[in-house]
Amino acid sequence: MSKYQALTDYLLAHCNERTVELNFDSIESLIYPNFLPSSAYIYREWWANDGYHSQANAWYKAGFRVSTVIDKIVVFSNSDMSRSPVISNGMPPQIKNVTCPICKKQFNNKSINNHIHYEENKYFGNYIRFQSSKFVCGICYGIINDFSPEYLQIHKAKKCINNLKK
């Protein structure tokens, strides 16, 4: 069992919410007897939506992403409202087909992120996500409309790197 499984469970329990705010103490209460590492307090990068680290996998499994970390408060955004068993009108969500901008194949909105992750890893380095019916950059959260390798390299090099330095 992952050190962060309790965080996953907590976020899954709040899957009908668009955002969930937790301070570091609350997160540590959830994962007790474990603690957040000192790097979580020092480096914003520890909260990156990279999908490689166990902490990021914890919120990904629940369909959330970290949208903001300010003053030891983490805002998790529900990146896949389709995971919610019931939405506000009391009806289950509709599964929609989404066209992959890279290979042009159709996928339902539950599987497009896995597909994008695989396809993009081969070509671009894994930073595009499908969120709320649009493709967004996992680094700066900007909307991606052009999927040419040239544009993605320029976007990643200029826009995202500049956002990380702020």
C-alpha positions in Angstrom: 0.0 0.0 0.0 1.3 3.4 -0.9 2.3 5.9 1.8 -0.3 8.3 0.2 -3.2 5.9 -0.2 -5.2 7.7 2.5 -4.8 10.9 0.4 -6.2 9.1 -2.6 -9.1 7.8 -0.5 -9.9 11.2 0.8 -9.9 12.8 -2.7 -12.0 9.9 -4.0 -14.5 10.7 -1.2 -14.7 14.2 -2.6 -14.9 13.3 -6.3 -18.1 15.4 -6.8 -16.2 18.5 -5.9 -14.3 20.6 -8.5 -11.6 21.6 -6.1 -10.4 20.3 -2.7 -8.1 22.5 -0.5 -5.9 20.8 2.1 -3.2 22.4 4.2 0.0 20.4 4.8 -1.0 19.5 8.4 -4.3 18.0 7.1 -2.4 16.0 4.5 0.0 14.8 7.2 -3.0 13.8 9.4 -4.3 11.7 6.5 -1.0 9.9 5.9 -0.1 9.5 9.6 2.1 7.8 10.9 4.0 9.0 7.8 5.0 12.7 7.2 5.5 14.8 4.2 9.2 15.0 3.4 11.0 18.3 3.9 11.2 18.8 0.1 7.4 19.1 0.1 7.7 22.2 2.3 10.7 23.7 0.4 10.2 22.9 -3.3 7.0 23.6 -5.3 8.3 20.9 -7.8 7.5 18.2 -5.2 3.8 18.9 -5.9 4.3 18.6 -9.7 1.8 16.6 -11.7 4.4 14.4 -13.2 2.8 10.9 -12.8 6.2 9.4 -11.9 6.2 9.9 -8.1 4.1 8.2 -5.6 2.6 11.4 -4.3 1.5 12.5 -7.8 0.0 9.0 -8.4 -2.0 9.4 -5.2 -4.0 12.4 -6.6 -4.0 11.1 -10.2 -5.7 7.8 -9.0 -8.5 10.0 -7.6 -8.8 12.0 -10.8 -7.3 15.2 -9.3 -4.3 17.4 -10.1 -2.5 20.0 -8.0 -3.5 23.3 -9.4 -1.9 25.6 -6.8 0.3 25.5 -3.7 0.4 28.7 -1.7 1.4 29.1 2.0 1.3 25.4 2.8 -2.2 25.0 1.2 -2.6 22.7 -1.7 -5.5 23.1 -4.1 -6.4 19.9 -5.9 -8.5 20.3 -9.0 -10.8 17.5 -10.2 -9.3 16.8 -13.6 -11.8 14.1 -14.5 -15.3 14.9 -13.3 -16.4 11.8 -15.3 -15.0 9.7 -12.3 -17.7 11.2 -10.2 -20.5 8.6 -9.6 -23.1 11.3 -9.6 -22.9 14.9 -10.8 -25.0 17.8 -9.6 -28.1 17.0 -11.5 -28.3 13.5 -9.9 -27.6 11.7 -13.1 -24.4 9.7 -13.9 -22.0 11.4 -16.2 -22.2 10.8 -19.9 -19.1 9.1 -21.5 -18.1 11.2 -24.5 -15.7 10.3 -27.3 -12.6 12.4 -27.6 -10.3 12.5 -30.7 -6.6 12.2 -29.9 -4.9 15.2 -31.5 -1.8 13.1 -32.1 -3.0 9.9 -33.8 -6.6 11.0 -34.5 -8.2 7.9 -33.0 -11.3 8.1 -30.8 -11.3 7.4 -27.1 -13.8 7.8 -24.3 -13.0 10.6 -21.8 -11.9 8.0 -19.2 -9.2 6.5 -21.3 -7.9 9.5 -23.3 -5.4 10.6 -20.6 -3.8 7.1 -20.5 -3.6 7.1 -24.3 -2.2 10.7 -24.4 0.3 9.7 -21.8 1.6 6.8 -23.9 1.5 8.6 -27.3 3.0 11.7 -26.0 5.8 10.0 -24.1 7.0 8.6 -27.4 7.1 12.0 -29.0 7.0 14.9 -26.7 7.9 14.0 -23.1 4.6 13.6 -21.3 3.1 16.9 -20.2 -0.3 17.2 -22.0 -3.5 16.2 -20.2 -7.1 16.1 -21.2 -9.1 18.1 -18.8 -12.7 19.5 -18.9 -13.1 18.8 -22.7 -9.8 20.5 -23.7 -6.1 19.6 -23.8 -3.9 21.4 -21.3 -0.3 21.7 -20.5 0.6 19.8 -17.3 3.3 22.3 -16.4 1.6 25.7 -16.9 -2.0 24.6 -17.4 -2.3 26.6 -20.6 -4.6 25.3 -23.3 -2.9 23.4 -26.1 -4.5 23.8 -29.6 -1.5 23.1 -31.8 0.0 19.6 -31.5 2.9 20.0 -34.0 6.2 18.9 -32.5 7.6 22.4 -33.3 4.9 24.2 -31.4 5.1 21.8 -28.4 8.8 22.2 -28.1 8.6 26.0 -28.2 5.7 26.0 -25.7 7.5 23.7 -23.3 10.8 25.6 -23.6 9.5 29.2 -23.4 6.2 29.4 -21.7 6.4 26.5 -19.2 10.0 27.1 -18.2 9.2 30.8 -17.6 6.2 29.8 -15.4 8.3 27.4 -13.3 10.9 30.2 -12.6 8.2 32.5 -11.1 
